Amino acid sequence: IINQYGGKCECCNESKIEFLGIDHENGGGTKWRRETGIRSSVALHKWLKKNNFPKDLSLRVLCHNCNQSYGAYHYCPHRKGIKGN
């Protein structure tokens, strides 16, 4: 799944799979998951695979550190001044 969306963190280029996850680029992931009934990462991965890895959902790969920083502070220290979510 991670490789289908770039294979590395879009912010810091981290590529160790254990540190990576899928993120909704402009926020709204929780709302979207509620609307689709997706309740876990496993369910999300199955849904993405079943739907041929859609590119129109504004999904990206972020490492967990960058994702946490965007969520908490609306920016990442790797790209200070560049707003995400």
Phi, psi and omega in degrees: 000312182302317180296329179294338182247024172120335173079357179206162180298127181294339183268304188249358179071013174304135183236000178288118187305327182296338183261000190253153176208172179266137182229145170278117189305321183250028182074187178085005182296320180296315179299314181299317179295321176299316181296326182266351180080013179278121187244359181209166177296322179298315179296322178298313181298318177297317181296315180299315180296313180300327182261022174058040174051064184302139181264351185269011181261006182056044177269150177212167175263130171228150170285162184296327178294312180295319180300315179298317181295315177299318181293318184275323188241354180066020171200167176242139179302335177293334183226048183308131182097344177261112183283144171243200174010000000 
